[in-house]
Amino acid sequence: MSTTSLAPKGFILDLDGTLLDTEPLYTEATQNVMDPIGRRFTLEFKRTIVGREAMESANMTVSEYDLPMDAQTFLDRRSVFLKVLFPAAQPITGAERFIEGLLDQDVPIAIATSSSREMFELKRSQKPWLQKITTTLCGDEVRRSKPDPEIFVEAANALGISAADCIVFEDSITGFKAARAAGMTVIGIDSPYLLDVDRTEANLVIDDYQGLTFVQGQLFVGEGADPDSA
């Protein structure tokens, strides 16, 4: 496959499923909440909530499965399991090397995650490479959640970079739509939670960070990338 070259001035990255492989942990914790009441959390439904702010996705889950609890109770019960699972979450392949390389070159980086601040800090509590990123925005720090572009617009403003000069890394359809609505180029991290039609919302879809190199202001995307005509 030929190499694609892009020239961003900064990067904005989602966290869950984009930098850390936390989505299976959410699935495990959600199923743990549902087990006592005999519900089965499905991949088909999960695809509809990936990337959304916690309370929004909780309300959708409670409604979909007719859970005998409100959204906050669901989140509280799930958090008991997540607090055990999150600190050991593994990086998406190549993510740590890629981020460290950007930091070594003083490239502007922000994290823009739908996760709450509390959970975000827990997820990176044992990840020094993530702790080095100082510009971070969380879902409970903006008024409107993805697919609204607010969190990406605010992140670009915090970096002092125009939207057109930012590349966003995302793993969900809500994130793709938010980035595009913000006027940014979006690179998707592929996952089982994406449908074929979802992938068309990204400018580029890659399996992981192994084929990425950033040198002298140029991002080179090589083997493993799936360029999209969207």
N, C-alpha and C positions, 0 to 999 in steps of 0.2 A: 504494500500500500504506500502511496506517495505521502510525503510529510506535509502537514498543514502548518502554516506560520501565521501567528497573530501578534499584534503589537499593543498590548494593554498597558496602561499606566498604573493599574492596581487591580487587586483581586478581592472579591467578596465571596465567602464560602458559607454554605449551610453546614450544619454539624452532623445531625443524625442521618446515617446512611450515606453521607458525603465525605466526612472526615473520620467518623467513628462508626463501626458496624453495630449500632445499637438497635436497629429495627427488630432483629430477632429477640432482643431482650424485652422490648415493649410487648411483643406478641406473647412471650412466656409469662410476663407479669399480668397481662390482661386475662390470659387463660386461667391463671391462678385465681383471679378474682371471680371468674365465671364458673369454675369447676363446682363450687358448693351449690350452685343454683341450676346446674345442668345445661349450661349454654356452651356453644362451640364457636369460638372466634375464627372467622373464615378469612382466607386470603382475598376473596372477592370484595368483602366489605373493607378490609384493611386498606385496599387500594384507594378507597374514597376518602380516607382520613389522613393518610401519610402526608406530612408537611404542614398540617394545620395546627393552629394554636391549641394548647392542651384543653382548655375549657370547651372550646368549640368541638373538638373531636370527642371529648367525653360526653357532651350532650347528644351528639350523633350516635355514639355507641349505646348509651342508655336507651335512646329511642328505638334504635334498630333491634336490640335484643330484649326490649321490654324488661329491663333490669329493675328489681325492686329496691331502687336507691336513686338518689339524685346524682347529678354530675359531680358535685364536690365530694360526695361520699365515695363514688367510684374512684376518683383521683386519689383520695386519701388512702383507700385500700390498696390501690395499685402501687402507690409510692412506697409502701412497706417493702414490697418485693424489689422495686427498682433501686432503692437505696443500697441494697445488697449487691445487685447486679452491675450497676453503672460503673463503679470505679475500675472494674477489670475489663471494660469494653475495649476491644481491639481496634487498631486503626484499619481503615480501608487500605488495601495493598498499595504501598508506595506513597501514602499520604504524608507520613512523617518526614521522609526524605525530601519530598517536594516542598513542604512548608519550611523546613530548615534551610533549604536552598534559597527560597525567597527571602527569608529573614537575613541570611548572610549577605544578600545583595541590597538590603534595605528597601525592598519593594513594599509599597503600602498594601497591607492586608487587613481585612475586617472579617469577623464572623457575624453572620446574621441568621439566627436560629429561632424557630417557633417555640423552642423549649423555654420554660421559665428560668429566671436567673438562678434560683436555688438549684434546679436540676442541672443546668448548664455547668455551674461551678463544681457540682458533684462529679459530673462526667469527666471534667478535665483535671480533677483533683490529683490524679496520679500520672498526668501527662505534661511534663515540663515543656515540651514542644508547643503544646496548645496554650500553656500559661504565658508564653512569650508574646502571644498576640494580644495587644493592649486595646485595640478597638473592637468592641463586641456589643451587639444589640440582641436582646432577647424578646420573646413573644409577649411577655408581660410588661414591656417597656415601650410598646407602640400602641396606637389606638386601634389599628386595623390589621388583621392577620393576613398572611398569604392566602389567596392569590392577589390580594391588594399589594401594590408595589411599595408601600410606605417604608417597610423595614430596609429595603435595598436603597431607596432614595436617601434615607437618613444615614445609612452606612457610607454611601458615597460622599455625602456632605461632610461627615466626620473625617473622612480621609482627605477631603479637599480636592476631589477628582470628579470630573463630569461623568454622567451616566454612560455616555458613548465611549469613554476610555476605560470602562470597567468590564472585567470578565467575571461572571458569576458561575460558581460550581454548585450544582443542585442535584437532587436525586428524585424529586417528586414532580408531578404534574402541576401542583399548586405553586411550587417554587419556580418551575419553568415559566408559568404564566405571569408570576409576579416580576421576574427578572425582565421578561420581554416588555411588560407594561411599563417598566422603569426605563426602557430604552437601552438595555444592556445586552451584550452577547452572553449566551448561557451555554455552558458545557454540562451535559448530563452524565451522571454516574449511573450506569445501568444496574437494574435490580429486578427481581421477580415481581415487584410491586408496580412496575410500569407496563402498560399495554402498548402495542405497536403504535396506536394513534397518539399516545402520550409522548412517545419519543420524537414525533414530528414537531413538537413544540420547542425542542432544543435545537440550537444551531449545530451542535456536535454531540455525539454520545460516545462515551468511552467506558471500558470495563473497570479501569482503575487508573492510578497515576504513574504506572510503570513506563508508559510511553511518552511522558511529558518531560520537556527540558526547557528551562527559561534562561536565556543567555543574552546579555546586552540589550535588554528591552524587548526581546522576541520570545514568544512562547511557541515551541515546536511540538506538534502533536504527531507522533509516528504510529508505530504498530499498535493495534488494539483499538484505534479510533474508528468510528463509523460516521463519516461526514453525512450531514442531512441537508436536504435542499430547501428546508423550510425558511 
